[in-house]
Amino acid sequence: MLNVALPKGRLGEKVYEMFAKAGYECPAILENSRKLIFENPEKQVRYFWVKPSDVSIYVERGAADIGVAGKDILCEYEPEIYELLDLNIGKCRMAVAAKKGFYDDGQRTLRVATKFTSIAAKYYAEKCRDIDIIKLNGSIEIAPILGLSDVIVDIVETGTTLKENDLEVTETILPISARLISNRASFKFKTAQIEDVVEKLKAQVKYDD
């Protein structure tokens, strides 16, 4: 059995469609139920739904052989896995945003609100900028409005939420998309099976011109 961790939600549904097209379908997954684990013994595949930010943990620790995780999660937690393929879906970017007209003159410690503390720390360390990281878990856009932080580091998809809160992107840190990842030991022992998945998914990936 090849164990596959899928991120819950729209992205996971898109990813499952790709796996089904690749010949790894599992009809039970489409039934309206609260089950979290689905298998197709004939195709030798078992799927399970997990929270998107947990996919890399399941894969790193071997509960899943392969899975799909966002590049943001991989950069933030740096799990010991193999990154096999950029699926070029679930695209957005990690960016710095601030109130319109904000200017960082570099004279004092920059206050940065984010839930991506590692990415923010690394980004500003490369710029040799002294920062104070404020870890938040939700509604990060409020931080600069209430004066809790000068800037935020967060995922930006369309930018609508920022605009509605009178914020704007000042710098892009990195582009983000969904990646197929593999457990290192699984890749060694299930090489043929995993490489077959990679090739069949790669054939479906649409790259930008």
N, C-alpha and C positions, 0 to 999 in steps of 0.2 A: 504493500500500500504506500502510495505517495501522499504524505500529509501536507495539506495546503491551508495556510492561514490567510483568510480574506478580511479586508477591513470592512466593518459594518457600514452601511449607507450606500449612497449613489455610486461612489467610486468602486466599491466592492461588487456591486451589481454589474457595472461595466466590465470589470476585470473577469468576473465569472463568465460573462458572454464570450470574452476572448478565449478563455479556457475551453468552453463548450465548442466553439468553432474549431479549436485546435484538436478536437476529438476526445476531450476529457469531460464530457457532459455528465451531469448527475441530476436527473429529473426531480428527485425529492427536494432539492434545494429551492425549487420554484413553488413548492406547495406553501400555502399560507399557514405556517405553524410557528410555534415558539421554540422549536428545536434549534440547537446551535451547531450540531454535528451531522453531516450527511455523507453517505458513502455510496460508491458504485463499485461493487466487487469485480464486476466484469471489466471495468476500465482500470481497476487497481488504484483508485483515487478516493481520498477522504478529504472533505472540505470542512472548515469550521469558521464561524464568524467571530471576530474579536474586535475590540475597540482599536481604531486605527493606530493610536500611539503605542499599543501593546504588541502589534504584529512582530516587530523586530525582536522583542523579548522572547516570544514563543519560538521564533526561528533560531535565535542565538543559543537558546538553552535546549534545542532539539525536540521540543514538543511538536514543532512543525518542521518539515524538510525544506519547504520553500514558502514564500509569502510575498505580499505586495505592500510596500511602505513608501510614504512620501520622503523625498530627499531631505526635507526639513527635519524629520525624525532621525534620519541616519546621521545628519550633521550634528544634531543636538546631543544625541546619546552615544554616537560612535560605537555601535555594537560590533562584536567580532563575527562578522558574517561575510559572505561573498555577494557583491552587487553584480548581478548577471545581465540585466537589460533595462534600458530606459524605455518605458511603455509609452512615453509622450502623451499621457492623459493626466487629468487632475492637475493641470498646469496653473501655476500662480508664481508669486515671487516673495522672497523675504526682503523686507525693506525697512528703512528708517523713516518715520513720519513725525511731523511737528506741527504746531499751530502755524497758520499762514503768516508769513513774514518773519518767522523765527530765524535768528542768525546766531550760529555758534562761534563766538569770538575766541574761544579757546582759553579764556582768562581764568575760568574756574572749573571745578569738577562738573562734568556733564551728568545729569541725572537721567538714567535710562530705565523706563518701565517695560517689562517683557516677561513672557513665560519661557522664552528661548534664551536662558541665561548664558549657556556655553557659546552659542553662535554670536551673541552680542559681545561677550567678553573677548572672544577671539578676534572679531572684526575690529573692535576699537584698540585692542593690543597691537594689531598690525599697523594701526595709524598712530601708535604711541599716544593715544588720547586717554587721559585720566577720567574714569567714570565711576559712578555710584549706581550699582544695579538694584532696581526695585523689582522683586519677583511678584508678579500678579498672575492669576489664573483665568481671569475673564474680564470682559468690558475694558480692555486695556486703553481704548481710545479716550476714556474719561480722564486718565491720569494727567495729561498735559493741560486739559481744560480746567481741572481743579487745582493746578499748580503743584501736583505731586511729583511730576517729572518734567524735564525739558523736552524729551523726545520719547518715542516708543519704537520698539523693534518688533515687528509682527508680520504675519502673512497677509499679503494684499492680493485679492483676486480681481475685482473690478474697480476698487477704489471708491465705490459708492458710500460705504460707511464713513470713510475718512471725510469725503466732501460734505456729507450731512452733518458732521461734527466740526466743520471748519478747520480740518487738518489737511496736510498735503504731504506727499512722498518727497523726501529731500535726497535720499540715496537708495540705490538698490544694492542689496548685499549678495543675493544669489537667486538664480531661477530655480523653481521647484517643479518636479513632476513625479509621477508614481514609478517606483523601481521594483523589478523582480529581484528578490534576494534569496539566498540559500544558506542553510546551515553548513558549516565547513565539513563536518564529518559526513553528513548526508551526501554532500557533493562527491565525496570520495567513494562512498558505498553504493550510491544510486546514480552514478554518473550518466549512464545511458538514458535512463528515464528522465532525469532533469535536463539533459542536453536536448532531448526530443521536445520537451516542453518549450525550452528556449527558442529552438529553431522554428517551431510552429507559431509561437507568439510573435517572434521577430517578423515573420511573413505578414502579420496583420498590422504592424506598427506603421503609422503614417507620420513621416517626418516633414517638418516645414521646409518649404523651398528656400 
